[in-house]
Amino acid sequence: MPSHAERIDFMPPPQPGAVRAFGIALAAHAVLIAALTWGVNWKNTNRDVAIEAELWSTVVQQAAPRPVETPPAPPPPPAPPAARTQTAPPPEQNRDADIALEREKRQREERERREAEQKRQAADKAAREKKAATEKAAADRKAAEKAAADKQRAQETKKREEQQEKLAEAKRREENLKRIQAMAGATGSPDATGNSQRSSGPSAGYAERLAALFKRNISFPNPDSISGNPKAVVEVRVSPSGLIIGSRLVKSSGVPAWDDAVLRAVDKTERIPADNGRYPTVFPAEFGPKD
């Protein structure tokens, strides 16, 4: 047989509001029973019927006056409701309310003070950051101006040094020329236009022979790699016997490797041929990579 728990599981769920519906039904039946009882009692109530009869007599008699019913006294007017008197709260309650108000006021003031302090700190931070950015921009601008000024001064110094070097080189050339001219007396023809004591320049074709001599000793891997044909001018010093005793770069070609190759070629030559039995003591030689 199924157990009690299984029967409960298969029972329909209780309907919501069953207790309230049962109470309403019970109240309605009670009202109905009361109404029926009142109706039965009303039908069975005895009615007192007043019967008035006239009695005849031989002697005339006056009837007594009908008693007059005294109307009932009106009920006394209801007493006016007592006015509500507002009772003052006890002192303890007033003190607690004052303490609460005072605490709330202090909290509000503290909150306002903190907000003002935060705003002030934020404004100070923004001012510091703005000042730092302005100072950094000014420092960067000054550094850039200083760098530009230094660069311009360096360029001017380099240009001045180059000019001084050119002047010094021209002066040395002039002094060398004067010294060469002073080595011998003037031997020019009567119609010569030079101002030297004697003709000291090389004969025709002598410069080409020296250039070919130096060029054979130049060792440069790829002259075509040099753009254009820049000239390197070398001052060559020769002993009275034709031995090369020194060389100096007078003008750079702008290519340091080519300048070094030219100087090595001059040193490697060691000796030059005579020009009509004489050797020039100092003379310039030009070298170009495309010559």
MITI-749660 format. One record per atom (N, C-alpha, C, CB): residue in one letter; x, y, z. Coordinates in steps of 0.001 Angstrom, whole numbers, plus 500000, padded with zeros to 6 digits. Each point is the difference from the previous one (the first is absolute). Glycine has a CB too. Example, Ala and Ser with C-alpha at 12.3 -4.5 7.8 and 13.67 -1.06 7.14 Angstrom:
% MITI-749660
A513190494310507800;A499110501190500000;A500900501200500000;A498108498827501246;S501542502223498034;S500820501190500060;S499230501090500730;S501184499372497855;
END
This chain:
% MITI-749660
M500847498802500000;M499153501198500000;M500881501247500000;M498162498759501231;P501417502279498131;P500821501222500011;P500012500602501377;P499471500425497606;S501678500144502736;S500171500613501322;S499284501347500038;S502223498828500302;H497766501722500960;H499360501302500189;H500738501101499240;H499196499245502249;A502140500681497728;A500800501030499301;A499707499994498517;A501798499782501716;E498024498998497684;E499705499940498574;E498637500577499694;E501443497998499808;R497556501747501093;R498678500602499772;R500071501509500043;R498923497993500992;I501933502515499909;I500134501468500084;I500614500554498720;I500252499849502501;D500682499416496931;D500650500492498784;D499021500116498843;D502127498967500767;F496891500138499176;F499055500016498893;F498751500850500278;F500838497742499399;M499097502871501785;M498853500857500309;M500130501309499233;M499767498960502296;P499084501645497361;P500086501303499300;P500573501056500917;P498039499393498572;P502700501546500898;P500603501041500847;P498922500873500618;P502060499997498569;P498194500504502625;P499025500873500654;P499782501262499196;P500672499092502216;Q498032501307497719;Q499646501186499252;Q500319501252500814;Q498200498715498801;P502372502324500592;P500284501226500760;P498696500705500380;P502211500250498798;G497732500271502439;G498830500734500506;G498870499106500444;G500623501824498511;A499644496876501764;A498914499097500423;A499473500397501370;A501015498140498657;V499889502260502220;V499571500372501369;V499139501238499948;V502082499005500980;R498313501971498199;R499201501229499913;R498620499714499414;R502108501341499731;A497838497797499246;A498696499669499407;A499094499266500998;A501102499872497744;F499540499254503038;F499213499288501003;F499447500953501038;F501393497975499638;G499398503005500795;G499517500984500985;G498870500836499448;G502263500075500997;I497857500337497720;I498920500808499404;I498708499205499899;I501701501298498708;A498413497432500912;A498792499170499895;A499336499815501368;A501010498812498023;L499830500975502992;L499456499833501352;L499290501263500454;L501824498375500539;A498741502797499188;A499368501264500398;A498687500202499251;A502263500987500487;A497713498637498222;A498762500163499223;A498879499107500547;A501375500567497966;H498983498191502430;H498970499125500587;H499490500543501325;H501061498044498879;A499857502532501910;A499566500555501291;A499048501162499782;A502165499297501054;V498140501551497982;V499104501148499716;V498643499494499517;V501989501458499412;L498029497500499750;L498730499467499487;L499140499415501121;L501126499510497815;I499524499740503092;I499249499418501135;I499419501096500873;I501491497982499976;A499277503082500265;A499502501105500831;A498813500676499341;A502298500352500920;A497761499808497764;A498882500653499302;A498733499145500067;A501639501130498460;L498512497558501390;L498838499128500081;L499377500013501406;L501014498562498206;T499845501417502800;T499502500028501388;T499255501292500278;T501905498547500724;W498604502548498820;W499326501292500245;W498647500041499282;W502249501147500243;G497694498265498541;G498724500000499280;G498940499155500692;G501264500342497896;V499113498514502663;V499016499164500704;V499500500694501244;V501104497949499124;N499788502670501637;N499608500709501221;N499084501166499677;N502151499331501079;W498073501287497835;W499165501169499648;W498583499539499666;W502031501245499124;K497805497591500247;K498656499508499702;K499242499587501253;K500835499244497793;N499875500275503214;N499343499497501201;N499826501042501084;N500942497815499463;T499421503409500304;T499906501045501043;T498524500330500242;T502274500968499339;N497292499071501940;N498604500328500375;N499780501475499835;N499900498096501625;R498997502209497737;R499644501395499798;R498933500378501025;R500565499871497517;D499752501201503190;D499021500520500988;D499030500910499281;D501679499860501894;V497039499730497987;V498995500774499268;V499136500734501025;V499986498340498044;A500029502965501785;A499175500827500914;A498570500047499468;A502017501415500673;I497044498152500155;I498559499985499631;I499287501012500863;I500069497555499316;E499285503304500020;E499275501049500718;E498500499724499851;E501874501713499604;A497384498258501564;A498535499720499979;A499294501099500765;A500368497486499864;E498532502881499657;E499162501019500659;E498917499314500842;E500429501641498098;L499582498715503112;L498985499461500921;L498878501047500174;L501770498579501226;W496969500984498579;W498848500905500166;W499462499856501424;W499410499833497519;S500343501353502935;S499350500001501331;S498857501015499959;S502179499339501203;T496956500560499802;T498856500925500034;T500391501359500502;T498506498088500364;V502556501951500373;V500478501291500535;V501137500447499100;V499336499440502420;V500542501876497258;V501070500563499150;V501261500182500834;V498302501184498533;Q502751498213500941;Q501297500154500668;Q501031500473498974;Q499426498182501697;Q501368502650498827;Q501090500500499139;Q501200499072500132;Q499197502399500246;A501343497335498584;A501199499144500029;A501194500799500497;A499104498610498096;A501732500665502530;A501239500632500515;A500930500325498826;A499801498731502210;P500952502302497934;P500941500366498891;P501050498906499775;P499672502448500540;R500644497428498194;R501016498990499630;R501363500467500531;R498688499315497893;P501952499757502699;P501315500429500536;P500939500391498841;P499712498459502025;V500986502635498206;V500963500525499008;V501389499430500306;V498644502152499710;E501850497243499285;E501340499415500178;E501042501110499974;E499263497830498918;T501531502136502114;T501096501002500085;T501154499560499102;T499345500616502386;P500998500268496703;P501130499608499117;P501280499801500817;P498958501280498078;P501788497756501545;P501255499772500745;P500968501185499872;P499718497532499624;A501046502640501402;A500978501109500007;A501082499730498957;A499562500449502464;P500804500581496851;P501068499803498987;P501310499573500675;P498919501741498499;P501793497436500860;P501280499563500598;P500958501171500121;P499690497704499035;P501124502239501956;P500969501109500176;P500969500054498815;P499830499779502522;P500543501435497123;P500978500110498860;P501310499309500348;P498973502195499295;P501614497225499708;P501280499328500295;P501062500995500416;P499426498214498369;A501373501321502512;A501075500863500504;A501037500231498893;A499636499136502369;P500797502111497508;P501024500275498947;P501252499180500273;P499112502350499671;P501498497198499247;P501226499218500209;P501084500855500641;P499422498566498026;A501272500789502824;A501070500711500719;A501111500366499012;A499458498759502161;A500978502485497938;A501086500469499108;A501285499248500311;A498942502291499840;R501711497319499075;R501258499291500190;R501086500959500460;R499338498337498247;T501193501337502799;T501104500820500537;T501315499367499570;T498608500752502005;Q502240500072497384;Q501306499524499540;Q500940499949501178;Q499635500955497702;T500712497871502587;T500911499815501137;T501428500167499522;T498376498438501141;A502373502280499602;A501417500226499669;A500768498701500164;A499849502412500733;P501067497293498299;P500793498776500147;P500890500084501234;P499967499670497508;P500348499224503024;P500854500007501190;P501358500618499703;P498823497963500831;P501854502533500194;P501324500645499776;P501010499055499365;P499558501463501960;E500379497253498355;E500979499070499437;E499865499939498477;E499960498654502135;Q498746501340497370;Q499773499941498558;Q500512501258499312;Q498001498549500391;N501758502639500235;N500527501247499438;N501519499982499940;N498009501216500882;R502625498284500147;R501465499963500023;R500537499074498920;R499970500476502457;D499384498367497335;D500444499093498941;D499842500632498618;D499374498055501448;A499487502664498354;A499789500655498706;A501056501082499763;A497526499531500166;D502793501239500893;D501035501033499850;D501348499373499684;D498756501480501591;I501531497402499075;I501290499332499744;I500059499494498563;I500159499330502426;A498713500096497091;A499964499497498626;A500179501137499003;A498501498128500728;L500809503011499518;L500144501150499109;L501419500543500003;L497611500554500396;E502958499507500804;E501374500496500100;E500981499068499294;E499420501095502175;R500353497596497971;R500870499032499324;R499859500125498475;R499803498428501981;E498957501711497549;E499789500144498565;E500635501274499472;E497881498716500207;K502042502359500585;K500614501257499589;K501510499864499911;K498121501253501058;R502484498090499967;R501457499805499961;R500409499136498820;R500084500228502482;Q499131498704497235;Q500325499150498854;Q499910500772498695;Q499160498020501258;R499807502835498608;R499855500792498789;R501172500970499842;R497501499795500179;E502876500859500940;E501137500925499938;E501286499267499672;E498868501483501649;E501335497318498927;E501193499215499702;E500032499575498533;E500031499194502371;R498810500408497100;R499928499607498601;R500307501184499084;R498310498243500597;E501122502922499723;E500282501187499206;E501473500389500076;E497658500770500387;R502943499075500817;R501422500337500161;R500874499067499160;R499539500851502331;R500116497824497679;R500773499054499205;R499873500302498502;R499668498265501790;E499107502044497773;E499815500321498580;E500789501236499607;E497729498973500080;A502249502069500803;A500775501205499700;A501495499700499950;A498225501386501093;E502246497751499841;E501416499634500022;E500384499229498742;E499934499938502506;Q499203499148497056;Q500277499253498772;Q500049500928498790;Q498891497987500997;K500178502964498933;K500016500947498889;K501277500841500017;K497488500068500039;R502932500368501165;R501221500805500108;R501220499198499568;R498967501308501869;Q501101497411498578;Q501131499153499612;Q500020499772498487;Q499916498878502251;A498887500888497164;A499938499802498551;A500459501260499258;A498109498360500312;A501473502816500188;A500420501248499359;A501509500204500132;A497743500991500479;D502812498705500722;D501448500121500193;D500758499055499080;D499613500664502376;K499889498094497477;K500667499028499126;K499976500468498554;K499357498154501563;A499481502349497997;A499905500494498624;A500944501177499779;A497613499237499896;A502485501657501123;A500907501145499866;A501454499549499933;A498355501423501235;R502017497575499610;R501374499488499971;R500322499351498655;R499894499638502480;E499158499549497016;E500238499357498704;E500136501036498878;E498724497986500798;K500446503048499237;K500087501041498980;K501324500739500087;K497517500246500053;K502920500043501191;K501275500689500185;K501159499139499515;K499041501232501958;A500908497452498378;A501067499099499557;A500045499914498476;A499758498685502126;A499060501237497236;A499963499935498540;A500553501283499381;A498012498470500131;T501651502681500474;T500508501273499484;T501510500086500144;T497830501088500579;E502684498504500608;E501445500020500211;E500715499048499053;E499612500592502390;K499805498221497387;K500631499040499086;K500036500551498573;K499211498101501457;A499666502525498127;A499965500578498658;A501046501108499860;A497551499442499827;A502582501391501238;A500997501067499955;A501415499429499956;A498429501496501254;A501823497443499552;A501322499376499997;A500313499378498640;A499777499557502459;D499225499768496949;D500214499419498669;D500279501087498962;D498497498082500614;R500775503014499493;R500219501090499044;R501396500596500156;R497542500499500026;K502883499685501239;K501342500536500228;K501076499040499506;K499130501254501975;A500646497433498266;A500978499011499538;A500099500005498478;A499525498591502023;A499307501501497310;A500018500032498537;A500702501261499494;A497864498668499948;E501856502482500685;E500656501236499592;E501506499924500233;E497903501268500524;K502499498139500613;K501429499877500304;K500686499077498989;K499519500389502451;A499789498483497215;A500582499080499022;A500155500681498637;A498973498055501229;A500000502715498373;A500087500703498711;A501124501028500017;A497537499660499650;A502584501070501484;A501070500991500102;A501373499333499981;A498464501497501296;D501674497373499431;D501277499278499989;D500351499510498600;D499599499306502369;K499384500169496926;K500252499530498643;K500433501139499088;K498326498188500349;Q500997502953499785;Q500358501149499168;Q501403500492500333;Q497581500645499851;R502771499396501448;R501348500419500384;R501055499035499468;R499055501069502054;A500613497608498017;A500956499018499480;A500203500176498501;A499319498397501801;Q499584501847497464;Q500130500216498558;Q500805501258499701;Q497815498839499647;E501924502231501118;E500759501227499778;E501472499803500333;E497950501338500500;T502324497925500591;T501401499738500371;T500708499183498924;T499365500079502427;K499953498885497074;K500587499182498953;K500256500810498736;K498843498012500954;K500201502831498692;K500170500833498814;K501157500968500178;K497557499799499519;R502564500787501676;R501090500929500265;R501358499290499952;R498444501380501411;E501579497395499161;E501245499238499960;E500390499647498566;E499479499080502269;E499530500543496921;E500293499697498598;E500545501229499275;E498195498255500015;Q501205502905500253;Q500489501220499365;Q501426500320500450;Q497642500856499869;Q502591498974501435;Q501354500240500496;Q500996499016499388;Q499036500882502140;E500544497848497715;E500877499015499382;E500304500360498546;E499065498251501530;K499939502219497741;K500218500408498613;K500954501190499926;K497708499160499402;L502097501804501506;L500901501162500008;L501421499584500340;L498091501472500660;A502021497646500327;A501335499538500374;A500658499234498859;A499272499888502389;E499943499277496920;E500537499244498872;E500441500938498881;E498517498064500595;A500688502954499126;A500389500966498961;A501269500736500394;A497599500271499351;K502499500051501932;K501196500686500477;K501224499106499888;K498589501347501557;R501267497372498768;R501128499077499884;R500437499842498548;R499198498794502040;R499816501110497087;R500340499895498576;R500772501225499529;R497959498600499626;E501602502553500801;E500687501234499599;E501416500048500556;E497798501180499914;E502350498395501340;E501339499983500589;E500903498990499291;E499015500682502205;N500442498145497455;N500796499006499283;N500428500528498633;N498780498167501205;L500306502520498143;L500324500561498698;L501098501037500114;L497669499576499248;K502223501275501774;K501042501014500188;K501339499349500327;K498265501630500790;R501711497314500010;R501248499331500362;R500637499324498787;R499113499644502318;I500043499765496821;I500536499376498781;I500595501054499079;I498304498158500181;Q501017502988499731;Q500491501063499132;Q501316500566500501;Q497655500540499389;A502525499444501893;A501236500546500570;A501179499060499876;A498613501278501567;M501146497465498051;M501088499030499917;M500931500278498812;M498500498312501080;A501058502388497971;A500847500265498828;A499669501361499432;A500149497548499486;G500710502954499721;G499766501297499367;G499036499863498857;G502267500748500653;A497266500390498900;A499042500024498914;A500680499620498699;A498666501757501186;T500719497360498077;T500556499519498730;T499029500137498853;T501388498426501275;G497578502360498930;G499003500109498952;G500475500834498841;G498268499741501704;S501077500150497166;S500329500744498802;S499568501452500150;S499774497912498623;P500716502945500523;P499623501410500136;P498511500244499867;P502208500573499112;D497121498619500128;D498551500207499832;D499166499167500975;D500425500497497598;A500187498921503441;A499230499197500973;A499107500913500821;A501840498276500116;T496980501220500234;T499021500788500762;T499909499567501452;T498725500325497907;G502056498659502522;G499914499534501380;G500716500923500950;G499848497690499172;N499927502127502090;N500639500802501029;N500989499190500825;N497966501419500077;S502316497358499507;S500961499164500716;S501403500297499492;S498261498199500339;Q502701501412500475;Q501382500226499598;Q500375499140498819;Q500565500590502333;R498866498209497602;R500227499165498846;R498791499089499806;R502510500090500351;S497423499372498462;S498894499107499695;S500216498698500749;S499661501053497722;S499368498616503131;S500143498796500814;S498929498965499730;S501051501396501715;G498064498875497360;G498934499063499703;G500503498827499193;G498382501864500072;P500888497073499910;P500410498826499244;P499874500248498512;P499300498541501889;S501391500663497391;S499924500092498545;S498707499363499508;S502514499960499835;A497244500221498884;A498771499449499444;A499996498490500087;A499824501950498470;G499112497497502016;G499840498557500112;G500592499389501256;G500014499965497575;Y500710500858503227;Y500615499441501208;Y498931499641501050;Y502085501365499546;A496891499474500572;A498932499727500966;A499252498721499650;A499770502455500411;E500038497313498256;E499308498781499602;E500841498769500321;E498824501270498186;R502504498846501640;R500852498853500330;R499980499681501501;R501457500589498047;L498533500452502780;L499923499770501455;L498654499382500386;L501559501946500386;A497346498546498979;A498675499461500320;A499909498530499632;A498996502259499643;A501560497392499182;A499972498589499601;A500847499148500941;A499652500692497613;L501475499884502875;L500867499270500932;L499271499713501317;L502018501089498955;F497309499931501561;F499275499820501272;F498790499070499812;F500744502307500745;K498610497833498097;K498763499231499779;K500283498499499950;K499031501948498742;R502169497664500778;R500311498570499958;R500066499381501399;R501257500398497878;N499044500422503117;N500136499490501379;N498718500154500834;N502425500569499867;I496491499985499534;I498739500151500751;I499298498658500039;I499775502432499319;S499872497140501889;S499265498743500181;S498648500326500647;S502173498649500236;F496783501343498929;F498638500288500474;F499062498991499337;F500504502503500334;P498696496755500453;P499260498869499428;P498975500396498942;P500329498862502152;N498918502186498065;N498895500307499082;N499857501511499874;N498807497851500621;P501949502785498507;P499880501461499854;P498641500432499483;P502429500086499587;D496889499015499649;D498686500375499466;D498939500142501092;D500605498827497890;S499664500666503307;S499029500131501093;S499930501416500543;S500418497630500581;I500572503208499055;I500018501391500467;I499182500840499041;I502276499709501070;S496787501082499481;S499147500847499177;S500800501197499507;S497951499265501282;G502035500967497406;G500731501116499424;G501496499707499894;G498278501543500933;N502489499541499001;N501473499866499914;N500654501008500946;N499853499216497576;P499958500596503750;P500589500963500947;P501534499910499990;P497928499835501446;K502703501323498669;K501456500086499946;K500589500032501403;K499847501209497809;A501237498014502319;A500803500044501219;A501325500634499637;A498873497938500988;V501501503178499640;V501229500736499710;V501032499666501072;V498704501874498866;V502465497660500683;V501072499606500917;V501223500862499702;V499118497609500160;E501465502934500892;E501253500755499863;E501168499030500164;E498916502137500893;V501955497798498065;V501122499064499979;V501305500784500182;V498715498395498483;R502116501159502457;R501309500615500243;R501095499026499532;R499086501337501994;V501856499205497229;V501030499177499354;V501394500561500358;V498398499407498077;S502556499688502119;S501398500399500279;S500698500406498691;S500089498422502007;P501068502218498079;P500713500387498772;P500395498820499141;P500835501962501206;S499153496831499349;S500338498816499201;S498769499312499413;S502003499699501435;G496782500862498784;G498779499423499454;G499302499006500916;G501006500330497806;L499469499531503429;L499378499073500946;L498824500707500698;L502225498779500353;I496631500544499693;I498815500572500680;I500231499914501501;I498436499329498092;I501630501832502550;I500284500031501435;I498749500284500848;I502312500768499440;G496582499517499955;G498780500246500766;G498812500326499117;G501410500794501857;S497400498998498695;S498755500333499281;S498945500389501023;S500557498406498092;R498537502475501476;R498949500494500910;R498736500260499193;R501721501044501557;L497138498533499025;L498708500223499337;L499610501454500171;L499282497606500404;V500642503098498492;V499646501420500031;V498485500199499911;V502211500545498943;K497155498675500181;K498552500112499808;K499421498599499910;K500233502232498809;S498764497513502028;S499374498688500024;S498980499879498876;S500355499863502481;S499515498937497025;S498978499745498979;S498622499781500604;S501763499013498565;G498172500890502748;G498724499699500648;G499797498520500216;G499068502026498972;V501844497150500473;V499926498543500171;V501269499581500730;V498582499661497877;P501381500080503421;P501221499695500754;P500763498813499431;P498893500915502014;A500406498060497484;A500696498823499456;A500829500376498775;A498158498518500858;W501310502355498286;W500749500432498812;W501201500861500394;W497881499922498645;D501947500958502354;D501122500819500468;D501128499118500525;D498408501859500573;D501283497124500200;D501041499103500529;D500690499241498875;D498706499764502134;A500510499807496877;A500605499279498881;A500975500893499231;A497937498579499826;V501741502702499994;V500880500934499292;V501287500215500779;V498004501131498988;L501926499084502324;L501197500209500809;L500900498765499988;L498713501589501451;R500690497219498596;R500810498774499946;R500700499873498644;R498418498881501618;A500879501529497315;A500621499929498667;A501202500925499897;A497778499431499018;V502145501777501547;V501132500938499969;V501183499440500783;V498403501933499791;D501313497538501405;D501102499427500795;D500620498794499312;D498883500805502078;K500290498426497230;K500498498804499336;K500870500348498779;K497957498765500797;T501829502392498611;T500785500400498823;T501476500248500348;T497920501016499025;E502350499577502131;E501335500203500568;E500854501004499214;E499869497675500853;R500145502303497835;R500879500863499211;R499276500445498726;R502050498819500924;I498271502398498661;I499409500528498769;I501114500231498970;I498098501099501311;P501536498910497404;P501027500290498978;P500331501484499947;P499200498044498670;A501961502271500793;A500435501395499889;A499306500662498823;A502230499429501017;D497659501906499104;D499404500806498929;D501113500906499457;D497637499945501065;N502895499634497772;N501118500738499394;N501178500114500972;N498361501292498589;G501875497623502143;G501134499942500904;G499736500610501362;G501419500065498022;R497409500425502193;R499689500605501302;R498818499251500632;R500853502280499214;Y499058497859502107;Y498891499390500754;Y499229501098500721;Y501298497835500302;P497423502237499513;P499222500975500775;P499986499616501477;P498567500482497983;T501703500471502876;T500078499678501434;T498613499804500633;T502136501306500109;V496901499518499522;V498628499899500526;V499038500235498848;V500708500797502319;F498318498354497528;F499006500188498938;F498704499292500423;F501824500150498191;P497030500396501374;P498721499351500288;P499680498968498928;P499188502074501168;A500097496896499246;A499555498963499074;A498534499707500277;A502330498998499858;E496864500992499070;E498565499744500124;E499692498583499543;E499490502443499635;F499585496914501093;F499631498628499689;F498478499889500043;F502190499105500951;G497256500409497960;G498572499745499931;G499734498541499690;G499612502351499264;P499350497033501334;P499776498572499751;P499610499674498563;P499325499823502355;K500176501179496898;K499608499739498618;K501048500508499006;K497602500139500702;D503549500332499750;D501054500508499106;D500643498823499262;D500439501982501542;
END
